[in-house]
Amino acid sequence: MKVDKSRQMLDEASRYLAGGVASSLRAAMKPTPLYAAGGRGARVYDVDGNEYVDYLLAYGPLILGHSHPALNERVNQAMQKGYTFGLQHEGEIELAKRLTELLPCADKVVFSGSGTEAVMMALRLARAYTGKQKVVRFHGHYHGWSDAIFTSFPSPDMKSKAAGSDSGEAVPGTGGQSENSLDDIILLPWNEPELLERTLRDRREEIAAVITEPVMCNSGCISPQKGYLENMRKLTEQLGIVLIFDEVITGFRLGLGGAHERFGIVPDLMTMGKALAGGIALSAVAGKHDIMNLVAEGRVDHLGTLNGNTVSTAAAMAVLDELGKDDGAAYARMEKIAETLAEGLRNLMQKYNIQGIVNQPGPVFHMMFTDQPEVVHFDQFGRRDAAKYSRFAELMLAEGVLIRPNGLWYVSIVHGEREIADTLKAVESVFSKYPEFSA
Ligand SMILES: Cc1ncc(COP(=O)(O)O)c(C=O)c1O
């Protein structure tokens, strides 16, 4: 596979763009970070003329695939009238209203630009509402890169870390992060109900919020144990703690009403981003009247020059319209595609005697190489063979399939039978050519 042009462009970019890429994560792609020439439907093309079936989907947002005609049309229409005004416009009302109709937890919403900002806002609302400071977050979850929440994962074995202290140490995730920024974070292992209950009860006077991904998409697509989120909901309610579901990945992906509708659990606040506007920058926080009204009362500031611009609200309306068509048929299709792919991947691993797991909670799934019988905790996820998988992702590129080097796959409404067939053929080709993957 030729990637000469991508390599050349990275060289050139590195002269002007710090790190050569626009977000640190993108530097990890091997053999080199690719330069896109364009995308159509479920396929993306690079500047060397390679075509890929795309499961990266821009790290999740492209739930309609690339260049979806309905989205293009709405965005183009909106742009003709002006992109952003610093004044109010009808699109904001239309989208806010739609979100309150679709999301069980949403009495009101606020708009922002990225998932990171939505999380910042949700934490601010929770602290202002409760008058408390601490926030419980979980090992293996990702909530964006703001100083207030970004932590590294120094030890995958959360249980040993937790031994004396009941909680892990939240260590700043990057150089330059304020040393004190995580003083208010209590880091717990996820899916451990007793430890959560003990911590919440013991420290109820200090804890403003619990923030959780409803499915641990960022580390293995691990689903909540039976009753875990229900119990989290019950406890937080009882103890005067705000429950925040970070649905930046699961929102509009596990269903139009997000994971919380699917699971039948209503959090106090929800963050969303990624799929919401199908690839145009837009995020939001939704929640209950009494918390969201802090904004109306002027007790919590919510700012952002480009918040709710016409392009982003038009894009989101197009996405929600497409996803909502035919009574949610798009979800049934995406689920089926993801299930078939996951099953196909499992079968091929078995056929080639490769030890691995696919955790597939919906149209997002995680494939990993591991000798463990299951991955239902973050410490198990930490024991997968990440280097082997990254090599697999590299080899898949040469077979015409773009997957994230960390194992997470996204499916869109335009992935179909042809993509499944091409993908499984590519996987079989890699497994049969490279015996290094076999046990
Ligand atoms: C669950 C979750 N929350 C928040 C974020 C941050 O979103 P953004 O990258 O748009 O800032 C992400 C990004 O991957 C995420 O997965």
The ligand as an ORCA input file, in Angstrom:
! r2SCAN-3c Opt
* xyz 0 1
  C     -17.420      9.997     26.501
  C     -16.707     11.214     25.970
  N     -16.865     12.383     26.585
  C     -16.276     13.507     26.144
  C     -15.464     13.481     25.039
  C     -14.802     14.742     24.549
  O     -15.391     15.166     23.361
  P     -14.605     16.108     22.351
  O     -13.494     15.315     21.761
  O     -15.642     16.521     21.356
  O     -14.107     17.273     23.150
  C     -15.273     12.280     24.355
  C     -14.409     12.210     23.163
  O     -14.048     11.176     22.666
  C     -15.891     11.113     24.848
  O     -15.720      9.921     24.257
*
